[in-house]
C-alpha cells in the first residue's frame, strides 16, 4: 500500500513538474517572439526612415 501511494505521489509530482516546464517554455517563447518582433520593427524603421510618415514627408 505504501509503495502504491508513493508511486501515485511521484507520478503526480512528475506531472506537475512537466506542466510547469511547459508553461515556463511557453512564456519564454512568447517573450522571445515579442522581443524579436520589436527588434525587427526597430531595424526596419531605422533602415527606412522616409517610409511610414505618409504625405507629410514629401511636403504634399
N, C-alpha and C positions, 0 to 999 in steps of 0.2 A: 504494500500500500504506500509506504513512504517513497519507494522508488518511482511509482507511477505519479504521485503528486509532484515530486521533484522534476520528473520528466515533463509534466504538463507545465510546470512553472518555468522550466528552462526554455520550452518552446514559446511560451508567452513572452518571455524576456527577449528571445531571439527575434520574434515577430515585431516587437516594439522597436528594437534596435534597427531592424530593416526599414520600418516605416519612417523612423526619424532620419535615417540616412537618405531615404528617397526625398523626404521633404526638404532637407538641407540641400540636396543636389538640385532640386527644382529651384529653390530660392537663389542659389549661387548661379545657376544657368540664366535665370531671369535677370539677375544683377549684371552679369557679364554681357548679356544681349543688349540691355538698356545702355550700358556704358559704351559698348561697341557702336550702337546706333548714334549716340550723341557724338562720339569721336568722328564717325564717318560724316555726319552732317556738318560738324565743325570744319573738317577737312574740305568738304565740298564748298562751303561758304567762303573759306579763305582762298581757295583756288579760283573761284569765280566771283569776285567782288561786285561786278556790274550786274550780275543776274539776281533776280529776286526783288529789285527795287521798283519795277514797273515803269510807267511813263515818266516819273519824276527824275530818273537818272538821265534820260535823253533830253529833258527840257521841254517836252511837249505838254 
